[in-house]
């Protein structure tokens, strides 16, 4: 199955360090890893959220990867908004195992950078 993951600058740097083979461990305030099922949804997150987040380096990337069908079928799909806002919730303690089931390399397929700031952005 092909899945997508929106990431910020630091997370992308860690993916690159892994040789594009794994997603980095979650921080304590990030109890789940959520790959998404549609590129459209991943692009929305990368463009609308990551570019406004200083922890993402004001940059959003859409990554794409393939995961073994037999592994991902152990998890439920969650709809978290519109009909295409579909994601898997992988508990942070299972991310190492998740990474073992990625087939091939993680690819960066889209990049978004913060637009010129406006006084309205701070309101």
C-alpha angles and dihedrals in degrees: 000000000000114000135175135219127193111216139176130229099276094046090049091051089055091048089052090049089056091056090254089294105111147024115240125253117274124252119244091259090054105069095169138043110217120197111184131223101223133054089217092060092045090051091051092053094045094047102036102035112020094050090057095046120091090201087060091051088247086282130108127199129188113218125194128200143160121241128191109267093219091056101044091048087073089073131068124238114238124205107212103175132333120025092269095046092102125151144161119235111219114185111237092241089061097051095097090056091044090055091054089062097053109115115218121334135331109249129207106223104167139022130197127187130195113273122228107298122246130202085244091064090070095051 
